[in-house]
Structures are given as structure tokens and as C-alpha cells.
Amino acid sequence: MLHDENRRDDNYVEKPTKRNTKTIFSIVVTALLGLLNFSKLAVIAKLLFTLLKASKFAGTFISMGLTVILYAQIYGWLFAVGFVVVIFVHEMGHYITSKRLGIDVSAPTFIPFLGAFIKMKSIPKSVREEAISAIGGPTAGTFITFVCLGLYLLTSNPYWAGLAYLSAFINLFNLLPFGSLDGGRISKAISPFIWLIGLVMALFLIWKLHAYILLIILFFGVYEVITMYRQKSVTAQYLSVAPSFRLKIGFSYLMLIAVLAFLMMYSLDISKTFTDSLYIR
């Protein structure tokens, strides 16, 4: 437990606070509501209330819970929980990596139907830190994708294969090399000119797949390009990294793309095989 350094005392003993008592009480009430078989929403709301008072990740748990509830109304509880957990793991990859670099960031916050984000309270000192922070998310995302496929191999439940596909797709999408997407922040450390490829890809996805969420990414990406161009001297200093790092981050970036693409196609093939078997029956 953290204490104020200005008030350290060897004989100091912290007394139980009312907050701890209320937290325990909230947990007990939640359990009783579950046993009494009240509505799912009431139980979830009480759990979220408990987390709000007991955890520094309160905003994360609250926004996660609300996102699960909203998604569940459309896609069902099983999909909603799996989808939100996959995104949570991705964001925690960013959070942990940033903290290790000494970058002050907030806990993940979920926005229903848009995803989740962590807010940087202090900006990275160089593109090197920015790229490492960015690659932490899809790296964690690749890990949870492998976990989902492993669970499929153990259980033969197609749900896990479907969740693996979804996880691989989300993380691969985030590696698009443009703007505030993970790929944009990583590729900036390799060469800012890679953003031209990302811009073409983004426009293609908007046109072909109607991925209109990319319009927001495009807007802020173009704004960032203009800002970097106007502040050439500052930008040049920020983008200055050792060639060896460019090589390492570039190799890691390409490996992530290759692995996630393979996992996405593999899990998709499993899902198609399962669907075809249902039609045959």
C-alpha cells in the first residue's frame, strides 16, 4: 500500500477505512443479488459499482462493462465478453509497454462500437519510444490470438476459432501504416514516407469495404503530417533514431503482419470448415 512520504513513521499503523468496509459490503450485496437470481443487469451494475470504489482501473472496468452490455444486446453475451477481453489485452499491451518506458499513460477506456484507447499524459521523447509503445498492443494481441487458437485445439469449440479470427483481424487492422493507428506510429520510426502507402491503403479500404471509421484516422493523420512539415527542425530531431533500431522495429513490424495474417486465414479456414459441416448435416 502506498503512503505519503512526508508522513512516514515506523510506529504508524493504518486503520481500516470506511471505504474498505463499503467495498466488502458491496461484494456481499452483489453475491446475494446473484443468489436471489435478480436480473443480469442488476448484478453487473453492482459489480461495476464495487470495482469503481475498489480499483484504480475503475474507468476501465466501468467502460468495459457498459461495452459488454451494449454488444450483448446485439451479438449475445458470449461474443460480447470475448470481444471486449481481446481488445482489453491489446490495450494492456500498450499500457504495460508505455509504463516500462516511463511514459505516463491512463488505464484503458472503452468506447462502444469504436474500440478502446489509453491516453498519454506525457508525450514520448522520441519516435523510438513511440514505436515501442505502439508495438506493445499488437504484440499482446498476437499472444491472445494464439491463446484462443490453443483453446480451440483443446476443446474443438468453434467459438474460440472465431474469436481468434476476430482478434487477428483487429490487430492486423491496427497495423495499417498511417496516422494514430499502431502501424502508423511504428512505421514512423522506420520511415515517415511509408505513410504514403498507408494513405493509399486507407482510401482503398474506405472505398471498397466502407470502413468509414478510417475517415477519422485520415483527418488526424493529415493534420499530423502538416504539423510535422511546419516544424521541420523539431520533427527531424524527434525522428532521429539509430539505423539498428530502424532495422529491428522494421523486422518486428513485418513479422507481426505476417503472423497475424496467417492466424487470421487459419482461423477463418477453421470457421468455414465448421460452417460447411453444419450445411452437410
N, C-alpha and C positions, 0 to 999 in steps of 0.2 A: 504494500500500500504506500502511496506517495505522501510525503509530509512536507510542509513548508520548511525550507532550510533555515529560515530566520527564527524558527521556534523549536529547534531540536533540543531535546532534553532526555538524558538517559533514564530518568525516572518517569518520563511521560508515558502514560498508558491511555490509549484511545478508547473512549467509552462507546458502547453501541449507540448508534443513532436511530432516530425515528425512521429514517429512510430505509434502513435495513429491515426493520420491523414491518414497514409497509410493503416492502418487496416480498418478504416471506408470506405476508397476508394475501398479497395479490396472487401469488403462486398457488396457495391453498384454495382460494376462491376459484381460480381457473380450473383446478383439478376437480373441484366439486361440481362446477358447471358441466364439465365433460362427463362426469359420472351420472349426472342427472339428465344427460342426453339433450341438453339445450341445443339451439341451432349452431351450426358450424361457425357462422359469422360472429356469434356472441363469444364463443371460445377463443377464436382467433383474435378478436378485438381485445379481450382481456389479456391474452398472451402478449400482444403488442404493447399494451399499456404497461405490463410488467417490464418488458425489455426497455421501454422508454425511460423508466426510472432506474434500471439496474445497469445499463451498459452505456459506454461512451460511443458505441455504434448504434445508438438509438435511432437516428435518422435513417441509417441503412436498413435496419430491421423493419421499421415502420413502412418505408417506401417499398421494401421487398414484399411485405405482407399485403399491402394495397395492390401491388402489381399482380401478385398471385391471385388475389380475389377477383380482380378485373379480368385477367386472362382466363380464369376458371369458368367464368360465366359464358365464355365463347368456345373455348377449346377443351374444357374439362380440367379437373384438379390435377390429374397425373401429368398432363402436358405442362400445365402452368408451373407446378413445382420444379419439374426437371428443367424447363426453360430458364427460369429465374436463377436456379442454382448454377447452371452453366455460365450465365452472364456474371454472376457473383464471383465465381472462380477467376474469370478473365480479369475483372476489375481488381480483385485482390492481388493478382499478379502485378498490376501497375502499382498498387498501394505499397506492397512489401518492397518492391524494387526501388521505388522512389524514396521510401524511408531509409533504406540502406545507403542510398546516395546522399542522404542528408537533406533531401528536398521535402519541405513541409507541405503535406497534402491532406485533404479531408478524407474521411471514410467514404466509401461508395454511396451514391444516391441514385435511386431508380426513378425513371420517368416512364410510366406505362406507355407502350406502343412506340417508344423512341429508343429505349435501351437504358444505359446507366453511365455514370461518369464519376471521376474523382476530381475535385477542384484543387489546383495548385495554388497554395497560399504564398509560396516563394518560387520564383521562376528559376529554371535550370541555369547554371553558369555558362554552359557551353552546349553545342549541338551533341557533343558526346554524351552528356548526362541526359539530354532529352531523348536520344535514341535508345539508350539503355533502359530508361524508364518506360518508353513506348513498347519495346520488345518484350518486356516482362508480362504484358497482358496476353498476347497470342501464345507465348511460351506456356503459360499456365493453362490457357485454353486448349493447347495441344495435349497437355497432360490429362485434362479431364475428358478429352475425346478418347484417348487410349483407355481410360478407366471405364467409360461407357461401353466400348467395344469389348473390353475384358469381361464385363458383367454379362454382355450378350453371349460370349463364348461359354461362360459358366452356367447361364440359365436358359439359353436358347429363346429368350423372350425378345421378340422383335421391337419392343418398346425401346430397349437400350440401343439397338442399331439405329432406330430413328432419331434418338437423342444424340447419338454420335454424329450422324449426318448434320443435324441442326448445329451442333457445336462447331464442327469443322467448317461449315458454311459461314457462320457468324465471324469466326476468327479469320477466315480467308478473306472475307469481305472487308474486314478492318485493315487488312494488309495492302489495300489499294493505295498506291504511292501518290497521295495528294492530300494537301490540307492538313486538318487536325486529326485525320484518321491515323492509326498506328503506323501504317505503311508510309504515310506522308512524313511523319516525324522520324522514322527510321531512315528512309531514303534521303532525307535532307542531309544526313551525315555522310552518305555515300557520294551523292552529287545532287544539288538542287535541280539540275536540269532533268532529272528523272521525273519531276513533277509534270513535265510536258506529256510524258507517256500516261501518267495518271489522269491528267486532264482529259485526254482523248478517251481513255477507258471509262471515265465517269460519264462523259457525254454519251458514249455508246450505251452504257447501262441505263441511263435516263431515257434514251430514245427507244431501245429495244425492250427492256424489262420494266419500264415505267418506275424506276427506283427514284422517285421524286424527293426522297429524303436527302439524296446527294446534292440537291439544289442548295441546301443549307451549307453543306460542306464546300461546295463550289464558291458560294458567296464569300465565306470567311477565308477560304484559300486564296482567292484572287486578291482580297484585301491584304492578306499577309504578304503576298508577292509584291504588291505595290509598296507596302511599308518597308520591306527589305531592300527594295530598289532605291527608295528615297534615302535610306540610311545605309549607304554602301559601306562606309568605313566600319560602322558598328557591326553590320552583317558579316563582313569579311573576317572580323575578329571572332565573332560568335561561331562561324562555320569552320574555323581553323582547327583541324584535328590531325593526328599523326596518320600517315599512309597505312601503317599496320592496322590501325583501328578501323579505317575505312574497309580494308580487306576483310577483317574479322566480322564486322557488322554486316557487310555485304553478303558474305558467305552464310552467316546465320539467317539473314533475311530470306535468301533464296532457298535454303534448306527448309525453313518453316513453310514457305509457299508450297514446295514440293511435297512435304509430308502431309500437310493439311489437304492438299488436292487429292492425294492418294487416299487418305482416310475418308474424305467426302465421297469419292467414287466407290470405294469399297463398301462403305455402309449403305450407300444408295443401292448398290447391287444386291445386298442382303435384303433390303426392304422390298425391292422389286420381286425378288425370288419368293419372298413370303406372300406378297400380294398375288402373284401368279398362281401359287399353290392353292390359295383360297378360291380362285376362279375355277381351277381344275376340279376341286372338290364339289 
